[in-house]
Amino acid sequence: MGTVPGFDPVIEHDKTRAALRAVVPRLVRLLRDVPDPDASSGVPVWTVGDVGAHLLAAVYLAYCSIVSVEESVETVESVEWDSVLPPGDASFTERIAAMNAKSIELFGGDEHVRPGDFIAERGETFLRVTEGLAPDTCVSAPWYGEGATITLATVTGLMLSESLVHGLDIARGTGLPWRIGPDEARLVLGQSMPTMTALALDTAKAQGVSIAFDLRIKGGLRLAVVVEDGTMTVTRDAPPRTYDCTITAEPATFLLVSFRRTPIWKAIARGHMRAGGRRPWLAMRLGELVASP
């Protein structure tokens, strides 16, 4: 695929904000059209209503609160996430699982909360209060670890990814239409994957492992994913180096494989993902090394 030109973080962040602004009304319409909130969703343990509750609390309430506490919605109870999270030495999956459980507890089955209205308001609030902020602005995200911080670009990418993927979960449970476009998926992977994949590394499984992946997302995104004895770095447009395994994938396909919504064997069988390089069989290891709550 050749050398990928360097990206402009400000331009890409603006594109991600525009994609989020466009997906919010789509998500609102989807939630309002749900015929049965008790139907099974694309997440085996959650109903469609549970997915909506997760979007309310663990995404639109939580992420909006970390960029602007003062802008909290008066009709919704503020949540002190530190009070429900495990101790500081808890693993990434334990902390995310606790946050997810709390989100369902807060809004699951609450007939007084209209998820579409809430998400519309919070989505607008997030975009308004972050207007003009630099993409590398750091914000606190305690559910990822004690004292953890992430950039605004990562937060924006995460809000877009959660909206897209959980929109698909709802659509799969209701039979309603939902599409994840390649440009949207590529923005998610470029904005949030470098930070979140490294945070989600299963350090126990990664002990003694040394693998360098060249991840090529069709359309222009290229990431160097390097696992070295319990640590991982994910770098955009990395300098030339030797890789063990090259993974080439369609953007939406890789997003869904990363979120475990599409099995990797199906993506390969359909020709949407392929592995090459000196040790192509190592492609399966990438998913195994990244924890999933």
N, C-alpha and C positions, 0 to 999 in steps of 0.2 A: 504493500500500500504506500510505501515511500515515507518520506519525512512529513510529519504533520506540522503546519505553521503554528507558531505560538498563538495563544488566545489572549484576548483582552478581557481581564476579569470584570471590568466595569460594564462593558457591552454585554457580556454573557449574563451578568447578574440582572441587568435591565431586561434581557430576553426572558430570564426565568421569572421575574416579577410579572411580565406581560403574560406569560403562560399561566401563572397562578391566577392572575386576574381573569383570564378566560375560562379556566377550569372551575372556578368557584360557582358561577351560575349554572354550569352543567351539573355539578354535584348537587346543588340545591334542587334543581328540577328532578333529578334522579331520586333524591330522598322524599320529595313531595309526592312522587308517583308510586312509591312502594305500596303494593296492595296488602302485604301481610308482613309486619315486622317480626313475627315469630317464625318466619320461614328460615330454613337453613341457608347459610351464606357460603361464600368461597373459603371461609376459614372454618375448618371442621368443628371447632368447639364453640363457635359463636353463631347466634342468629343474625338475621339482617339488622334487627334492632340493636343488637350488641355492637355490631360494626359501626352503626350510627353513633352510639354512645361513646365508643372509642374515639371516633373522629371529633366529637364534641369536646371531650375532656382531655384526652392524651395528645391531641393535635391542636385544634383551634383555640382551646382555652389555655393549654400549657404553653405553646409557643408564643402566643400573643402576650402572655403574662411576663415572659422573660425579656421581651423587648420593650415593654412599657407597662409597669405595674399600675401607673396612674390611670391608664385607659381601660381598666377592668369594667366589665358590664355590671351595672348595679343590681340587675335582677338575678344574677347567677352568683352562687356562693363562691367566694375565693377559696382556693385550695392551697394548703401549705404542704407541698410535695415532700419536704424533708420528713414530715411526721409519719408518712406512710412508706417511705423507702427503707430497705434493709440497711444494716450498718455499712460504714464506709468501705469495709473490706469485702463486701459482697460482690459477686461477679456481675458482669454486664447483663447476662441473661436474667439473673435474679432481680436486678433493679428494674429492668424493663417489664418483666412479668408482674412485679408488684405495682408498677404504674398502670399497666393494662388492666389489672384486676380492679384497681381503684377507680379507673375511668368507667368500668361497667357498673360498679357499685354506686357511683354518683348519679348516672343518668339512665342506666338500664331500666326499662319498664316505666320510666317517669312519663306519664301521659301529659303532664303540664309543660314539658319541654318540646318545642318544635324544632327538630334538628336542622331543617332547611333554613328557618329564620335565624337561628343561632349562628350557623356557619356563614351565612351571608353577611351578618353584622360583624362577626369576628374577622372574617377574611378582609372586609373593607377596612376594619380598624388596623389590622396588621400592615396592610399596604400603605395606609395613610401615615402611621407613626414611624414607619421605616423609610419613608420617601426621602431621598437625598443622603441617606447614611451610606458610608463606604462599605463595600462588600466584605472587607476584612475586619469590620467592627466586631469585637468579641462580646459575647453574651454568656451568662452563666446557664448551665444545663445540668442541674444536680442529679437528674435521673440517669445520666451516663457515667456517673462516678463522683466521688467526693471532690469538690473543687473543680469539676470539669467545666471547661468553656469551649464553645464552638463559635465559628464566625457567622455573621448574618447571612452570608452567601450559602453556608451549609444549612442554616435554619430554613431559608427560603426554598432551597432544593428539597429539604425534607418535607415541608408542607406540600409541595407539589407532588412528591412521590407518594406520600400517604393518601392524598386526595385521589390520585390516579389509580393506585393499586387497590385501595379500599372501595373506590367506586366500582372497580371490576368485581370485587367480592360481592358487593350488593347486587350488581347486575347478574352475576352468575346465580344468585339465589332467587332472583325475581323474574328472570327472563327478559329484563329490560335492556335496551341497547347501551353499550358503553365502548368507547374506543380510546386506546392509548396510542397517540401518534409518534412517529420516529423522532421528530424534533423535540417533543415534550420529554420523551424518555432519554434522549441524548443530553438534554439540559440537566435532568435529575442525576444522571451518572457522572457528569462533569462537575456538578456543584456539590453533591453530597457524598458520592462514593469515596473519594480520596480520604475523607475524615472518618466516615462511618464504618467502612470495611476494616480499617485498622483498629478502631475502637472495639469492633465485634469479634476480633480475632480470639479464637479459643487457644489461650496461651499454653494450656496443658498439652493439647494435641500438636501444637507447633514447636514444642521442645525438641531440639535436635534436628529440626527440619530446615533444609536450605534449598529453596526453589525461587527462581525468578520467572515471572509470567509477563509476557508482552501482550497486553489486552488491547485489541483493535476493534473499536466500535465503528461500524460502517457510517460514513457521513463525516468523519473527520476527528473523532475523539480517540486519543491513544494514551494508555496508562501503563506505567511500569509498576507491577505489584510484586514486591520482594519480601519473602518470608525468610527470616534468619534467626534460628534458635530462639523461638518464643516471642519474636517481635515481627511487625509488619510495617512497611512503608508503601504508600501509594502515591506515585508522582506523575503529574501530567507533563507531557513533552520532555521526558527524561533524556539525558545525554546518551549517545550510543553505548551499548553494552551487550554482552552475551546473555541470551535468554535460554531457559530450559524448555519452555513451552509457549507457543503463540496461540492465543484464542482470538478468533475473528467472529463477530456476532452482529446480528441486527439489533439496534438499540432497544426496542420494546421487548424483544425476546430475552436479551440479557437482563433487563430490569426484572422480568417475571421469573426468570431462573434464579436471580439473586434473592428475590422475595419468596422463593419456593412455591410459586404459583404454577410454574410449568416445569416438569421434570427435564433434566438436561438431556436424557436420551431422546425425548420427543423433539426437543429443539434441534438436535443433531440429525435425527431421522427426517425432519422436514426441510433440512438444508439451511436453517436459519442460524446455525452456529457450527463452527468446525475448529478442530485443534490441529496444530502443526508444530514445527520446530524439531529439536533434537529428541525430545521426550514428550510426545503429544499425549500419551496416556495420563500424564500428570494433571491434565485439565480437570479431571474429577476431584482432585485433591483440593482445589481452590474452595469449592463449596463446603467440603468437609472441615476445612480449617476455620471457617467463619461461623460463629455461634448463631443460633436462632432461638429467640425466646418462645 
